[in-house]
Amino acid sequence: MTFERHPSGYRHWNLSTDGEVAWLELDVDADGGLVPGYELKLNSYDLGVDIELYDATQRLRFEHPEVRVVIVTSAKDNVFCAGANIRMLASSSHEWKVNFCKFTNETRNAMEDATAHSGQRYVAAVNGTCAGGGYEIALACEKILLVDDNSSTVALPEVPLLGVLPGTGGLTRVVDKRGVRRDLADVFATRPDGMKGRAAVDWRLVDELVPRQGFRAAVLARARELARTSERLDGEGVELTPLTHRYVDVAHSAAEATITVKGPEDGDGWLLDVTRELDDAILRLRTNEPELGTWVLRTEGDPVKVLEHERAVFDAKDCVSNEIVHYFKRTLKRLDVTSRSLIALIEPGSCFAGLLVELALAADRQYILDGPPIDDEDSEERASITLSEANFGRFPMGNGLSRLESRFFGDPGHVTRLAKERGKPLSPTEVNELGLVTGAPDDLDWEDEIRIALEGRASLSPDALTGMEANHRFVGPETLESKIFGRLAAWQNWIFTRPNASGSEGALRRYGTGQKAVFDRKRV
């Protein structure tokens, strides 16, 4: 499975720009499913459709600084989007369903991030029936405009029709983002037919009604009004060219994958390139290598050059630099919610400095070698970590905290003390005393210590590890984002495996057959 796309090869989306406004029109090729066995009818989607949407949102942010409003609509008459394809879900393995839901959530979050941090505001122009994941696309937009034709509805029918949940954050966004009263949200989420017209506005499920006649012109006029309030930064765009995998290497062994991130060479364009490559590596490993349960994170390079490049990007006040910072933030968040054990190894020759320290802090454990390189005992080179501004809030996690704040949640004063260490290479002894690593084995014990740690991890239940890691990583307050990944997703993953949804007589299996689902009525 690959995640690189280009608008010239889209099968399911039409992307066009008109000055400050862009149109993203969903026009799903029914025969264009990612795998055989289902038709993508009624603008229903699978992972392939969402990969194109993700590519489009990325290109709009980086290649089109002039775009201030993105209109998401349908190119088909009388249907906006029927949501995730049910045949695809019913026939998919559990891990495929989970990864599909996770990726779609991350894509919706990226749309919201564009509105919040890029001045690129998203408007859903719902020009037909909008159900399930289709409504969840709309919910990711800042504004939802619904055609007023006495038939088009918005709906989240997963509970009554499929025995599962709206898996792309629908329940959370209805109450937390749109402020729908929870008893009304309860009624809405148990109605298979959804809501239309004035009732949908009154319940806050949509923002405005637009007449069918002149719908497109009215939506465009509304978008141009919103564009005038955008805070989009000026500057030249940058083309997202095909990946070359220059800075991120991935190596596989029987039980783990090793991801090595290389620091800048000449500095030009490094952070954007390394972020794109790391993003791609995470997605490919998550999807294609589900049995590689441990990821070892390493870096190579000059920490001084990392800090110089970081400062140049932070100091620039243009559109692309802003996008690079937020892209790195989103890629770190993708790592945070990945169901793999993450082990960071900090060795002589590493460049865990500034923003690359965030990779180590995202890991479940960190080990630093206290001694010379294993293959050169006479070398005077030693491992170090250098903190910078990047580690104190520039790249928050989904819970709204920095990774240092999450690490030392029980001792907030420690983060304040760490801020005084910024800019100074910290030795293995200092790093260990400051609590920035799990351990600091010397060169005599290093190989055995790391081997034991990795073998021990591989001997444990993958399911138990996934649950443990997710609970440890996200301490403190809840946000819309942490609820989606930490609460809603956990429930959905469990529901997906239950007979009431996925059994031979379950709702997901029997959908569309004319047979009613047979439920085990015991509450568990």
C-alpha positions as CSV (number, residue, x, y, z in Angstrom):
1,M,0.0,0.0,0.0
2,T,1.4,3.4,-1.0
3,F,0.2,6.8,0.1
4,E,1.6,9.1,-2.6
5,R,-0.9,10.7,-4.9
6,H,-1.1,13.6,-7.4
7,P,-4.2,15.5,-8.6
8,S,-3.4,14.4,-12.2
9,G,-4.1,10.8,-11.1
10,Y,-7.1,11.3,-8.8
11,R,-10.0,8.9,-9.4
12,H,-12.4,10.2,-6.9
13,W,-11.9,14.0,-6.3
14,N,-11.8,17.0,-8.5
15,L,-9.6,19.8,-7.2
16,S,-9.7,23.3,-8.7
17,T,-8.8,26.8,-7.5
18,D,-10.4,30.1,-8.3
19,G,-8.3,32.8,-6.7
20,E,-8.9,32.7,-2.9
21,V,-11.4,29.9,-3.2
22,A,-10.7,26.2,-3.9
23,W,-13.3,23.5,-4.8
24,L,-12.9,20.0,-3.7
25,E,-15.6,18.0,-5.4
26,L,-16.2,14.3,-4.5
27,D,-16.9,12.3,-7.6
28,V,-16.2,8.7,-6.6
29,D,-15.5,6.2,-9.3
30,A,-17.7,3.2,-8.3
31,D,-15.3,0.8,-9.9
32,G,-12.2,2.4,-8.3
33,G,-12.1,0.5,-5.0
34,L,-8.7,0.0,-3.5
35,V,-9.2,-3.8,-3.4
36,P,-11.7,-6.0,-5.3
37,G,-15.0,-7.1,-3.9
38,Y,-17.1,-3.9,-3.6
39,E,-18.6,-1.0,-5.5
40,L,-18.2,2.5,-4.2
41,K,-21.8,3.5,-4.9
42,L,-23.4,6.8,-3.9
43,N,-20.1,8.5,-3.3
44,S,-19.2,6.0,-0.6
45,Y,-15.5,5.8,0.1
46,D,-12.7,3.5,1.1
47,L,-9.1,4.2,2.1
48,G,-8.1,5.1,-1.5
49,V,-10.7,7.9,-1.6
50,D,-9.3,9.3,1.7
51,I,-5.7,9.1,0.6
52,E,-6.6,11.4,-2.3
53,L,-8.4,13.7,0.1
54,Y,-5.4,13.8,2.4
55,D,-3.1,14.6,-0.6
56,A,-5.5,17.4,-1.7
57,T,-5.5,19.0,1.7
58,Q,-1.7,18.9,1.9
59,R,-1.3,20.5,-1.6
60,L,-3.8,23.2,-0.8
61,R,-1.8,24.2,2.3
62,F,1.7,24.1,0.7
63,E,1.1,24.8,-3.0
64,H,-1.7,27.4,-2.8
65,P,-1.0,30.2,-0.3
66,E,-3.7,32.3,-2.1
67,V,-6.5,29.9,-1.1
68,R,-8.3,31.1,1.9
69,V,-11.5,29.0,1.7
70,V,-11.9,25.4,0.6
71,I,-15.4,24.3,-0.5
72,V,-16.0,20.6,-0.1
73,T,-19.0,19.4,-2.1
74,S,-20.2,16.6,-4.4
75,A,-20.0,16.5,-8.2
76,K,-23.0,14.1,-8.2
77,D,-26.6,15.1,-8.2
78,N,-28.7,14.6,-5.0
79,V,-26.0,12.8,-3.0
80,F,-23.2,14.4,-1.1
81,C,-21.6,11.2,0.4
82,A,-23.0,8.0,1.7
83,G,-20.0,7.5,4.0
84,A,-17.6,4.6,4.4
85,N,-18.4,1.7,2.1
86,I,-20.2,-1.0,4.1
87,R,-19.2,-3.9,1.9
88,M,-15.6,-2.8,2.3
89,L,-15.9,-2.6,6.1
90,A,-17.7,-5.9,6.3
91,S,-15.1,-7.8,4.3
92,S,-12.0,-6.1,5.9
93,S,-9.8,-7.6,8.6
94,H,-10.0,-5.9,12.0
95,E,-6.6,-4.2,11.7
96,W,-7.6,-2.8,8.3
97,K,-10.8,-1.3,9.7
98,V,-8.9,0.2,12.6
99,N,-6.2,1.7,10.4
100,F,-8.8,3.0,8.0
101,C,-10.7,4.8,10.8
102,K,-7.5,6.1,12.2
103,F,-6.3,7.6,8.9
104,T,-9.7,9.1,8.1
105,N,-9.7,10.7,11.6
106,E,-6.2,12.1,11.0
107,T,-7.3,13.5,7.7
108,R,-10.4,15.2,9.2
109,N,-8.2,16.6,12.0
110,A,-5.8,18.0,9.4
111,M,-8.7,19.9,7.8
112,E,-9.6,21.4,11.2
113,D,-5.9,22.2,11.7
114,A,-5.8,24.1,8.4
115,T,-8.7,26.2,9.6
116,A,-7.2,26.8,13.0
117,H,-3.6,27.4,12.1
118,S,-3.3,28.1,8.3
119,G,-6.2,30.5,7.7
120,Q,-7.5,28.1,5.2
121,R,-11.2,27.7,6.2
122,Y,-13.2,24.7,5.1
123,V,-16.9,24.9,4.1
124,A,-19.1,21.9,3.4
125,A,-21.6,22.5,0.7
126,V,-24.0,19.6,1.2
127,N,-25.9,19.3,-2.0
128,G,-27.6,16.0,-1.4
129,T,-28.0,13.1,1.0
130,C,-25.2,13.1,3.5
131,A,-24.9,10.1,5.8
132,G,-22.4,8.5,8.2
133,G,-18.8,9.2,7.1
134,G,-20.2,11.7,4.6
135,Y,-21.6,13.8,7.4
136,E,-18.3,13.3,9.3
137,I,-16.5,15.0,6.3
138,A,-18.9,17.9,6.7
139,L,-18.4,18.0,10.5
140,A,-14.7,18.5,9.9
141,C,-15.5,21.7,8.1
142,E,-15.9,25.0,9.9
143,K,-19.3,25.7,8.2
144,I,-21.9,23.3,6.9
145,L,-24.4,24.6,4.3
146,L,-27.2,22.3,3.5
147,V,-29.3,22.4,0.3
148,D,-32.9,23.3,1.2
149,D,-34.9,20.9,-1.1
150,N,-37.1,19.1,1.4
151,S,-35.3,15.8,0.8
152,S,-31.6,16.2,1.5
153,T,-30.6,15.1,5.0
154,V,-27.6,14.7,7.3
155,A,-27.4,11.5,9.3
156,L,-25.2,9.3,11.5
157,P,-27.0,6.0,11.0
158,E,-24.2,3.6,12.2
159,V,-25.9,2.7,15.5
160,P,-29.3,1.8,14.2
161,L,-28.2,0.3,10.8
162,L,-24.8,-1.3,11.4
163,G,-24.5,-1.9,15.2
164,V,-21.3,0.2,15.3
165,L,-20.3,3.8,16.0
166,P,-19.6,6.8,13.7
167,G,-15.9,5.9,13.7
168,T,-14.5,9.2,12.4
169,G,-15.3,11.3,15.3
170,G,-18.9,12.0,14.5
171,L,-20.3,11.6,18.0
172,T,-17.6,13.7,19.5
173,R,-17.8,16.5,17.0
174,V,-21.6,16.7,17.3
175,V,-21.6,17.5,21.0
176,D,-18.1,19.0,21.6
177,K,-17.6,21.0,18.4
178,R,-21.1,21.8,17.2
179,G,-22.6,22.0,20.7
180,V,-25.7,19.8,20.0
181,R,-27.6,19.1,23.3
182,R,-26.8,15.6,24.3
183,D,-30.4,14.3,24.4
184,L,-30.9,15.7,20.9
185,A,-27.6,14.1,19.9
186,D,-28.9,10.8,21.3
187,V,-32.1,11.1,19.2
188,F,-30.1,12.1,16.1
189,A,-27.6,9.2,16.4
190,T,-30.4,6.6,16.7
191,R,-32.4,7.9,13.7
192,P,-31.5,6.1,10.5
193,D,-33.2,8.7,8.4
194,G,-31.4,11.7,9.9
195,M,-32.5,15.3,9.9
196,K,-33.3,17.8,7.2
197,G,-34.1,21.5,6.6
198,R,-34.9,23.9,9.4
199,A,-34.8,21.1,12.0
200,A,-31.2,20.4,11.2
201,V,-30.4,24.1,11.6
202,D,-32.3,24.4,14.9
203,W,-30.5,21.4,16.3
204,R,-27.1,22.9,15.2
205,L,-26.4,20.0,12.9
206,V,-25.8,22.4,10.1
207,D,-25.3,26.2,10.0
208,E,-27.4,27.4,7.1
209,L,-29.9,26.4,4.4
210,V,-29.3,27.3,0.8
211,P,-32.0,27.0,-1.9
212,R,-31.4,24.4,-4.6
213,Q,-31.7,27.0,-7.3
214,G,-28.5,29.0,-7.5
215,F,-26.9,26.7,-4.9
216,R,-23.4,26.8,-6.3
217,A,-23.4,30.6,-6.7
218,A,-24.7,31.2,-3.2
219,V,-22.1,28.9,-1.7
220,L,-19.3,30.7,-3.6
221,A,-20.6,34.1,-2.4
222,R,-20.6,32.8,1.2
223,A,-17.1,31.5,0.7
224,R,-15.8,34.8,-0.5
225,E,-17.3,36.5,2.6
226,L,-15.4,34.1,4.8
227,A,-12.2,34.6,2.8
228,R,-12.2,38.3,3.8
229,T,-11.8,37.2,7.5
230,S,-9.0,34.7,6.8
231,E,-5.6,35.2,8.5
232,R,-3.7,33.2,5.8
233,L,-0.1,34.3,5.6
234,D,1.4,35.6,2.4
235,G,4.3,34.1,0.5
236,E,5.1,31.8,-2.4
237,G,4.0,28.2,-2.4
238,V,6.2,25.1,-2.7
239,E,5.5,22.1,-4.9
240,L,5.1,18.8,-3.2
241,T,7.3,16.8,-5.6
242,P,7.6,13.0,-5.5
243,L,9.4,11.6,-2.5
244,T,13.0,10.6,-2.7
245,H,13.5,9.1,0.7
246,R,16.8,10.9,1.3
247,Y,16.5,11.5,5.1
248,V,14.4,8.6,6.5
249,D,15.5,5.0,6.3
250,V,13.4,2.0,7.4
251,A,15.0,-1.4,8.1
252,H,13.0,-4.5,9.1
253,S,13.9,-7.5,11.3
254,A,11.7,-10.3,12.4
255,A,10.0,-8.4,15.2
256,E,10.7,-4.8,14.8
257,A,11.3,-1.9,12.4
258,T,14.1,0.6,12.8
259,I,13.4,4.1,11.6
260,T,16.5,6.2,11.2
261,V,16.1,10.0,10.7
262,K,19.0,11.8,9.2
263,G,19.8,15.4,10.0
264,P,20.3,18.2,7.5
265,E,23.2,18.3,5.1
266,D,23.1,21.7,3.4
267,G,20.0,22.7,5.3
268,D,17.8,23.7,2.4
269,G,14.4,22.2,2.5
270,W,15.4,19.6,5.1
271,L,12.5,19.9,7.5
272,L,9.8,19.7,4.9
273,D,11.5,16.7,3.2
274,V,12.2,14.8,6.4
275,T,8.6,15.4,7.6
276,R,7.1,14.1,4.4
277,E,9.4,11.0,4.4
278,L,8.6,10.3,8.1
279,D,4.9,10.7,7.5
280,D,5.1,8.3,4.6
281,A,7.1,5.8,6.6
282,I,4.7,5.8,9.5
283,L,1.7,5.2,7.2
284,R,3.4,2.5,5.2
285,L,4.5,0.6,8.3
286,R,1.2,1.0,10.0
287,T,-0.7,-0.4,7.0
288,N,1.7,-2.9,5.5
289,E,3.6,-4.3,8.4
290,P,1.1,-5.0,11.3
291,E,3.2,-7.7,12.8
292,L,6.2,-5.5,13.4
293,G,5.1,-4.5,16.9
294,T,8.1,-2.5,17.9
295,W,9.6,0.5,16.2
296,V,13.1,1.6,17.1
297,L,13.7,5.3,16.5
298,R,17.3,6.5,15.7
299,T,18.8,9.7,14.4
300,E,22.1,10.4,12.6
301,G,23.7,13.8,11.9
302,D,25.0,17.0,13.4
303,P,22.8,18.4,16.2
304,V,24.1,21.9,15.5
305,K,22.8,21.9,12.0
306,V,19.4,20.6,13.2
307,L,19.2,23.6,15.6
308,E,20.3,26.0,12.9
309,H,17.6,24.7,10.5
310,E,15.0,24.8,13.2
311,R,15.7,28.4,14.0
312,A,15.6,29.4,10.4
313,V,12.1,27.9,10.0
314,F,10.8,29.3,13.3
315,D,12.1,32.8,12.5
316,A,10.5,32.9,9.0
317,K,7.1,34.5,9.0
318,D,5.8,33.2,5.6
319,C,3.1,30.7,4.6
320,V,5.3,27.8,3.8
321,S,7.4,27.9,7.0
322,N,4.2,28.1,9.0
323,E,2.9,25.0,7.1
324,I,6.1,23.1,7.7
325,V,5.9,23.6,11.5
326,H,2.3,22.4,11.6
327,Y,3.0,19.5,9.3
328,F,5.8,18.3,11.6
329,K,3.3,18.7,14.5
330,R,0.7,16.5,12.8
331,T,3.3,13.9,11.9
332,L,4.4,13.6,15.5
333,K,0.7,13.3,16.4
334,R,0.4,10.5,13.9
335,L,3.3,8.8,15.7
336,D,1.6,9.4,19.1
337,V,-1.5,7.5,18.1
338,T,0.3,4.6,16.3
339,S,-0.3,1.3,18.0
340,R,3.3,0.2,18.1
341,S,5.9,0.1,20.9
342,L,8.2,3.0,20.3
343,I,11.8,2.7,21.6
344,A,14.3,5.6,21.1
345,L,18.0,4.8,21.0
346,I,20.4,7.8,21.6
347,E,23.9,7.0,20.6
348,P,27.1,8.8,19.6
349,G,26.5,10.3,16.2
350,S,22.8,10.9,16.9
351,C,21.2,14.3,16.4
352,F,18.5,14.3,19.0
353,A,18.4,18.1,19.2
354,G,15.5,20.5,19.3
355,L,12.6,19.3,17.2
356,L,14.1,15.8,16.8
357,V,14.1,15.4,20.6
358,E,10.3,15.2,20.1
359,L,10.8,11.8,18.4
360,A,12.5,10.5,21.6
361,L,9.9,12.1,23.8
362,A,7.1,10.4,21.7
363,A,8.7,7.0,22.4
364,D,7.5,4.8,25.3
365,R,11.1,4.3,26.4
366,Q,14.4,6.1,25.7
367,Y,17.9,4.7,26.2
368,I,21.1,6.7,25.9
369,L,24.6,5.1,25.5
370,D,26.9,6.3,28.2
371,G,30.2,5.7,26.5
372,P,32.0,5.6,23.2
373,P,30.5,4.2,20.0
374,I,30.2,0.4,20.2
375,D,32.4,-0.1,17.2
376,D,35.0,2.5,18.2
377,E,36.0,2.3,21.8
378,D,38.8,4.8,21.3
379,S,36.5,7.6,20.0
380,E,35.9,10.6,22.2
381,E,32.4,11.1,20.6
382,R,29.5,10.8,23.0
383,A,25.8,10.9,22.8
384,S,23.8,13.9,23.9
385,I,20.4,15.6,23.9
386,T,19.9,19.3,23.3
387,L,16.6,20.9,24.3
388,S,15.3,24.0,22.4
389,E,12.2,26.1,22.1
390,A,10.7,23.3,20.0
391,N,10.3,21.1,23.1
392,F,8.3,23.7,25.1
393,G,4.9,23.9,23.3
394,R,5.6,24.4,19.6
395,F,4.5,20.8,18.8
396,P,1.6,19.9,21.2
397,M,0.2,16.5,21.5
398,G,-3.5,15.8,20.9
399,N,-4.2,16.4,24.6
400,G,-2.9,20.0,24.2
401,L,0.2,19.4,26.3
402,S,3.8,19.4,25.1
403,R,5.5,16.0,25.3
404,L,7.6,17.3,28.2
405,E,4.5,18.4,30.0
406,S,3.0,14.9,29.4
407,R,6.2,13.2,30.6
408,F,6.4,15.2,33.8
409,F,2.7,15.7,34.3
410,G,3.0,14.9,38.1
411,D,5.8,17.5,38.4
412,P,5.1,20.6,36.4
413,G,7.9,22.5,38.1
414,H,10.4,20.1,36.5
415,V,9.5,21.4,33.0
416,T,10.3,24.9,34.2
417,R,13.7,23.7,35.4
418,L,14.3,22.0,32.1
419,A,13.7,25.2,30.3
420,K,16.9,26.6,31.8
421,E,18.8,23.8,30.1
422,R,17.8,24.9,26.5
423,G,20.6,25.2,24.0
424,K,23.1,23.1,26.0
425,P,24.2,19.6,24.9
426,L,23.3,17.4,27.8
427,S,25.6,14.5,28.6
428,P,24.2,10.9,29.2
429,T,24.7,11.5,33.0
430,E,22.8,14.8,32.9
431,V,20.1,13.4,30.6
432,N,19.6,10.5,33.0
433,E,19.5,12.7,36.1
434,L,17.0,15.0,34.4
435,G,14.6,12.2,33.7
436,L,14.8,12.5,30.0
437,V,15.6,8.9,29.4
438,T,14.6,5.5,30.8
439,G,18.1,4.3,31.2
440,A,21.8,5.1,30.3
441,P,23.7,1.8,29.9
442,D,27.4,2.0,29.4
443,D,29.2,0.6,26.4
444,L,29.8,-2.7,28.1
445,D,26.2,-3.3,28.8
446,W,24.5,-1.5,25.9
447,E,24.0,-4.3,23.5
448,D,22.7,-6.7,26.1
449,E,20.4,-4.1,27.7
450,I,18.9,-3.2,24.4
451,R,18.5,-6.8,23.3
452,I,16.7,-7.7,26.5
453,A,14.4,-4.7,26.2
454,L,13.4,-5.5,22.7
455,E,13.0,-9.2,23.3
456,G,11.0,-8.6,26.4
457,R,8.7,-6.3,24.5
458,A,8.2,-8.9,21.7
459,S,7.2,-11.5,24.3
460,L,4.2,-9.5,25.6
461,S,0.6,-9.5,24.3
462,P,0.3,-6.9,21.4
463,D,-3.3,-6.1,22.5
464,A,-2.3,-5.5,26.1
465,L,0.6,-3.3,24.9
466,T,-1.6,-1.2,22.6
467,G,-4.0,-0.5,25.5
468,M,-1.2,0.2,28.0
469,E,0.7,2.5,25.7
470,A,-2.4,4.5,24.6
471,N,-3.3,5.1,28.3
472,H,0.3,6.1,29.3
473,R,0.9,8.4,26.4
474,F,-2.2,10.6,26.9
475,V,-2.2,12.0,30.4
476,G,-4.0,15.0,31.8
477,P,-6.9,16.9,30.1
478,E,-9.1,15.6,27.4
479,T,-9.6,17.5,24.1
480,L,-11.8,16.7,21.1
481,E,-8.8,15.1,19.5
482,S,-7.8,13.0,22.5
483,K,-11.4,11.8,22.9
484,I,-11.6,10.7,19.3
485,F,-8.4,8.7,19.5
486,G,-8.4,7.6,23.1
487,R,-12.1,7.0,23.9
488,L,-14.2,6.8,20.8
489,A,-11.6,4.8,18.8
490,A,-11.1,2.3,21.7
491,W,-14.9,1.7,21.9
492,Q,-15.2,1.3,18.2
493,N,-12.3,-1.2,18.0
494,W,-14.0,-3.3,20.7
495,I,-17.4,-3.0,19.0
496,F,-15.9,-4.1,15.6
497,T,-14.9,-7.4,17.1
498,R,-18.2,-8.2,18.8
499,P,-20.7,-10.7,17.3
500,N,-23.5,-8.0,17.3
501,A,-21.5,-6.1,14.7
502,S,-19.2,-8.6,12.9
503,G,-20.7,-12.0,13.7
504,S,-22.4,-14.0,11.0
505,E,-25.7,-12.6,12.1
506,G,-24.4,-9.2,13.1
507,A,-25.6,-5.9,11.8
508,L,-22.5,-5.1,9.8
509,R,-22.6,-8.5,8.1
510,R,-26.3,-8.4,7.3
511,Y,-26.6,-4.9,6.1
512,G,-28.2,-4.8,2.7
513,T,-29.2,-8.5,2.7
514,G,-32.8,-7.9,3.7
515,Q,-32.2,-9.9,6.9
516,K,-32.4,-8.2,10.3
517,A,-29.4,-8.5,12.6
518,V,-29.7,-10.9,15.5
519,F,-28.4,-9.3,18.7
520,D,-27.1,-10.9,21.8
521,R,-29.0,-8.8,24.3
522,K,-26.6,-9.1,27.2
523,R,-24.9,-5.8,28.1
524,V,-21.2,-6.2,28.5
